[in-house]
Amino acid sequence: MTSVKDLRKVGGSKIKPVKTDNSVLSKFPTHTQVTSAIALYMPPGVKVNYGQNYGAEATELSGTTANTIGIAKSAVKTTDQLKAIIGGVAGGLGQYGKNIVGEALSMVGAGDPIKLASKAFGVAVNPHEEMFYEGPSFREFSYAFDFYPRDEKEMKDVQNIVKLFKYHQAPDLDMSKYGGRLFNVPSEFEIHYMYQDRVNNYMNKISKVACKGVDVQYGEEEQFSTFKPDADGAPPVSTKLTLNFVELELMTKEKIYRGF
């Protein structure tokens, strides 16, 4: 099931102890640093993604570009403009040819100018695009937990765990300044993959993350069932909690070498 533990040593390094009076069962803390911890079972299918962003950009060719533009601009008839453009494309015009083709065909109310020119002349404009590196992607992590409490205590634990994640993924309004028009950013989280009471170094480390979303499903999809009702209502027999996190730091070779 779930429990709250005092993790004093993680992977041989010391971390701040969890205050026993500040667990998921206590009131939500008002200070800026949360010292409570939630230990959950390892969900199935834990994944990590490492991605890089590349973008395509057109590289304009020199030489015939200026000459072709001049001929196309000076041509009176649309047909002559298209001929000048096609000649320029054959000579190496590239991306700018797309704009000229569109300009010429817009005069006669044609449809897609690029497709029409390609169909009419049996050619296609070479965009002369190249891939350029833009930077790494932010890693995202998603976890799904199925809770089946067996007694009232576990039922309350599940309720408080769900409430804590919902609470900390949301911002709050700063009513002390600007009439509540500014948000205070949501809480940050630290995620550790553990084996018993130590970090499992066979799995990737995770830097600080923010919770992008919390999905809660009460009861099974086929039939909704509850326990015996109490003063607060009828607690569901099962609760599915899905958490979506995004890492707040970009991964580089240095970070990956250190186990991230």
LODRENVEX-897181 format. One line per 2 residues: number of its first residue (from 1); their letters; for each residue x negated, y negated, z of C-alpha. Coordinates in steps of 0.05 Angstrom, whole numbers, always signed. Layout:
<nodes>
NUM = a = X/Y/Z ~ ...
</nodes>
This chain:
<nodes>
1 = mt = +0/+0/+0 ~ -25/-70/+14
3 = sv = -64/-98/+72 ~ -102/-160/+94
5 = kd = -174/-148/+111 ~ -231/-187/+142
7 = lr = -284/-180/+88 ~ -348/-203/+123
9 = kv = -398/-171/+75 ~ -388/-164/+1
11 = gg = -440/-128/-41 ~ -494/-142/+10
13 = sk = -480/-217/+13 ~ -443/-251/+69
15 = ik = -378/-288/+58 ~ -336/-328/+106
17 = pv = -293/-285/+151 ~ -218/-286/+144
19 = kt = -183/-320/+201 ~ -136/-272/+236
21 = dn = -86/-327/+248 ~ -83/-347/+174
23 = sv = -59/-285/+137 ~ -3/-277/+87
25 = ls = +44/-268/+146 ~ +29/-337/+175
27 = kf = +54/-404/+153 ~ +26/-431/+88
29 = pt = -38/-470/+102 ~ -41/-544/+91
31 = ht = -116/-552/+87 ~ -155/-551/+21
33 = qv = -193/-486/+32 ~ -155/-421/+40
35 = ts = -190/-369/+81 ~ -139/-312/+78
37 = ai = -149/-251/+34 ~ -102/-200/+4
39 = al = -127/-129/-11 ~ -87/-95/-64
41 = ym = -95/-27/-97 ~ -131/-24/-164
43 = pp = -78/-29/-219 ~ -85/+17/-280
45 = gv = -118/-7/-343 ~ -162/-63/-316
47 = kv = -191/-100/-375 ~ -239/-157/-389
49 = ny = -248/-196/-453 ~ -309/-232/-479
51 = gq = -294/-278/-538 ~ -328/-331/-580
53 = ny = -295/-385/-621 ~ -314/-398/-693
55 = ga = -281/-449/-738 ~ -280/-455/-814
57 = ea = -298/-522/-844 ~ -305/-544/-916
59 = te = -373/-567/-938 ~ -367/-618/-995
61 = ls = -413/-607/-1054 ~ -454/-663/-1086
63 = gt = -470/-676/-1159 ~ -405/-673/-1199
65 = ta = -359/-695/-1143 ~ -363/-770/-1152
67 = nt = -362/-764/-1228 ~ -301/-719/-1228
69 = ig = -262/-764/-1181 ~ -277/-823/-1225
71 = ia = -253/-788/-1288 ~ -189/-763/-1254
73 = ks = -173/-832/-1225 ~ -183/-867/-1293
75 = av = -141/-816/-1332 ~ -72/-843/-1350
77 = kt = -35/-778/-1363 ~ -25/-724/-1311
79 = td = -49/-672/-1360 ~ -115/-709/-1369
81 = ql = -122/-715/-1293 ~ -113/-640/-1285
83 = ka = -164/-626/-1340 ~ -214/-672/-1306
85 = ii = -201/-638/-1239 ~ -209/-568/-1267
87 = gg = -274/-589/-1301 ~ -299/-616/-1235
89 = va = -280/-553/-1198 ~ -317/-511/-1249
91 = gg = -377/-557/-1238 ~ -374/-549/-1163
93 = lg = -321/-598/-1136 ~ -296/-557/-1078
95 = qy = -250/-582/-1022 ~ -240/-651/-1051
97 = gk = -209/-619/-1112 ~ -151/-596/-1070
99 = ni = -134/-668/-1052 ~ -140/-692/-1124
101 = vg = -97/-635/-1150 ~ -43/-651/-1099
103 = ea = -47/-725/-1116 ~ -38/-712/-1190
105 = ls = +19/-662/-1185 ~ +57/-703/-1134
107 = mv = +68/-754/-1190 ~ +112/-704/-1227
109 = ga = +149/-677/-1166 ~ +118/-608/-1170
111 = gd = +120/-556/-1114 ~ +58/-530/-1081
113 = pi = +4/-566/-1120 ~ -52/-516/-1108
115 = kl = -10/-456/-1128 ~ +18/-492/-1189
117 = as = -51/-512/-1213 ~ -78/-441/-1202
119 = ka = -20/-412/-1241 ~ -25/-461/-1299
121 = fg = -100/-457/-1310 ~ -115/-388/-1283
123 = va = -165/-414/-1232 ~ -168/-425/-1157
125 = vn = -202/-482/-1120 ~ -263/-458/-1082
127 = ph = -257/-488/-1012 ~ -331/-478/-998
129 = ee = -316/-463/-926 ~ -367/-441/-875
131 = mf = -359/-414/-805 ~ -387/-457/-749
133 = ye = -396/-436/-677 ~ -352/-476/-628
135 = gp = -363/-442/-561 ~ -342/-384/-516
137 = sf = -270/-370/-498 ~ -244/-374/-427
139 = re = -233/-303/-401 ~ -163/-284/-379
141 = fs = -141/-229/-331 ~ -74/-197/-322
143 = ya = -53/-149/-266 ~ +12/-112/-254
145 = fd = +29/-84/-185 ~ +88/-39/-168
147 = fy = +110/-42/-95 ~ +154/+11/-63
149 = pr = +158/-7/+11 ~ +174/+50/+57
151 = de = +196/+11/+118 ~ +215/-58/+142
153 = ke = +143/-79/+156 ~ +119/-62/+86
155 = mk = +181/-95/+57 ~ +163/-160/+93
157 = dv = +90/-154/+71 ~ +112/-149/-2
159 = qn = +158/-208/+6 ~ +103/-251/+35
161 = iv = +51/-230/-16 ~ +97/-248/-73
163 = kl = +114/-314/-40 ~ +41/-331/-29
165 = fk = +23/-321/-102 ~ +83/-362/-125
167 = yh = +65/-417/-77 ~ -8/-423/-94
169 = qa = +1/-420/-170 ~ +44/-483/-168
171 = pd = +23/-556/-161 ~ +51/-604/-110
173 = ld = +70/-676/-117 ~ +27/-729/-84
175 = ms = +80/-773/-54 ~ +29/-818/-20
177 = ky = +7/-849/-86 ~ +43/-876/-148
179 = gg = +111/-855/-124 ~ +100/-781/-134
181 = rl = +81/-787/-207 ~ +17/-747/-199
183 = fn = +9/-673/-186 ~ -43/-643/-140
185 = vp = -72/-585/-180 ~ -54/-514/-159
187 = se = -99/-470/-116 ~ -159/-432/-142
189 = fe = -169/-358/-130 ~ -228/-311/-124
191 = ih = -220/-239/-148 ~ -266/-182/-127
193 = ym = -263/-110/-150 ~ -276/-70/-87
195 = yq = -293/+2/-70 ~ -274/+13/+3
197 = dr = -305/-47/+38 ~ -357/-67/-14
199 = vn = -358/-99/-83 ~ -357/-48/-139
201 = ny = -418/-70/-180 ~ -400/-23/-237
203 = mn = -344/-71/-255 ~ -351/-143/-279
205 = ki = -353/-201/-231 ~ -302/-257/-238
207 = sk = -315/-330/-227 ~ -262/-375/-196
209 = va = -195/-370/-230 ~ -129/-406/-233
211 = ck = -63/-369/-236 ~ -27/-385/-301
213 = gv = +36/-348/-284 ~ +72/-301/-236
215 = dv = +125/-253/-261 ~ +169/-218/-211
217 = qy = +217/-162/-227 ~ +263/-137/-172
219 = ge = +285/-65/-178 ~ +278/-15/-234
221 = ee = +300/-32/-304 ~ +352/+24/-307
223 = qf = +387/+9/-241 ~ +380/-43/-187
225 = st = +378/-14/-116 ~ +369/-44/-48
227 = fk = +356/-23/+23 ~ +406/-32/+79
229 = pd = +423/-106/+84 ~ +400/-149/+142
231 = ad = +410/-222/+163 ~ +371/-247/+102
233 = ga = +407/-204/+51 ~ +393/-137/+16
235 = pp = +319/-125/+1 ~ +304/-90/-66
237 = vs = +277/-19/-64 ~ +220/-37/-112
239 = tk = +185/-101/-135 ~ +139/-108/-195
241 = lt = +90/-166/-191 ~ +50/-188/-253
243 = ln = -5/-240/-244 ~ -39/-277/-301
245 = fv = -105/-313/-287 ~ -152/-355/-329
247 = el = -225/-364/-309 ~ -247/-435/-297
249 = el = -319/-426/-321 ~ -346/-407/-389
251 = mt = -388/-345/-394 ~ -459/-351/-421
253 = ke = -516/-301/-427 ~ -541/-323/-358
255 = ki = -474/-308/-325 ~ -465/-242/-361
257 = yr = -535/-220/-342 ~ -515/-232/-269
259 = gf = -457/-183/-277 ~ -399/-227/-299
</nodes>
